[in-house]
């Protein structure tokens, strides 16, 4: 009977050991699956975060590239204008010429002046104020050379745009029918 007790105890111990090993294996597989799932979750989180950061960085980089592109285009246009002016000077072209309205004021270093051409007396007046004739500001020779009154209607009916590269000025001459309203009242 002792042997039998030992056999039963041995069988019980063997069963418990095998059961423990199987339970340990099942728990280890379950733990491994949980760890794998946790690792996948962490990888997905960082992948999403990296994708969002990458997308934001891409958008920011694109905006910066657009800004730089715009600046380069502006510099290119400015250099082209300067180059064109230098070429015109080299070709002996006049330094005073008629502009398209959208070219007026495009060179930052150029001053801007406004005149009025009065059809009833055929004179040019500075600052559209009708109180200072152009000959008093030494611009009459330029107007005689280019005859802005002949260019009304070329781009606009009541304005002519002029550039003088020597004086570094852009000029607008507006068309008026009468010298002043005060003269009508008198």
SEMIDREN-386764 format. One record per residue (C-alpha): x, y, z. Coordinates in steps of 0.25 Angstrom, whole numbers, plus 5000, padded with zeros to 4 digits. Each point is the difference from the previous one (the first is absolute). Layout:
! SEMIDREN-386764
XYZ ...
This chain:
! SEMIDREN-386764
500050005000 501150095002 500449984986 498750044996 499950125008 501450044994 499449974986 498850095003 500850115006 501049994988 498950004990 499450125007 501350075000 500349974986 498650044996 500150135008 501450024993 499549984986 498750085003 500950115005 500949994988 498850014991 499450115008 501350085000 500149984984 498550044998 500350135009 501350024993 499350004986 498950095005 501050095006 500850004987 498750034993 499750125009 501450054999 500049994985 498650074999 500650115010 501250024991 499150014987 499250115007 501250075004 500649994986 498650054994 500050115010 501450054996 499749974985 498850095001 500850115008 501149994990 499150014988 499350125006 501350065003 500549974986 498850064994 500150125008 501450024997 499749984985 498950105001 500950105007 501249974990 499050024988 499650145006 501450045002 500349954985 498950084995 500450135008 501449984995 499549984985 499250135001 501250085005 500949944989 498950044990 499950145005 501650015000 500049944986 499050114995 500750115007 501449954994 499349994986 499550145001 501350055004 500749924989 499050054990 500250145004 501549984999 499849944986 499250124996 501050105004 501149924993 499150004987 499950155001 498549995002 499450125006 500050015015 498550055000 498949914995 498549975001 499749895010 498849905001 499250045012 500449875008 501550034998 499850145008 500749995013 500649874998 501450045003 500150035015 501250104999 499250094990 499350135005 498550024995 499450134995 498750034995 499650114990 498850054993 499950044986 498950114998 499449994986 499550155000 501350065002 500949894995 500950005013 500549905010 499850025014 500749935012 499349925010 498750014994 499850135008 499950094988 500850115007 501549974996 500249994985 501049894996 501050104994 500250055014 500649865004 500949984988 499249894994 499550074988 501249954991 499749865003 498550024997 500450074987 500949884996 498949895003 498750084997 499149935011 498850074995 500149914987 500049875008 498650025007 499249884996 501249914997 499849925013 499050095008 499150114995 500350105011 501449965004 501449984994 501149935008 501550054998 501349955005 501250085000 501249915003 501050125001 499250075011 499649865006 498550055000 498749944996 499050104995 498550004998 499350114992 498550015001 499150074990 499250125004 499150084992 500150135008 501250075008 499250025012 498650015005 500350145006 500150054986 498649954996 499450085012 500750134996 
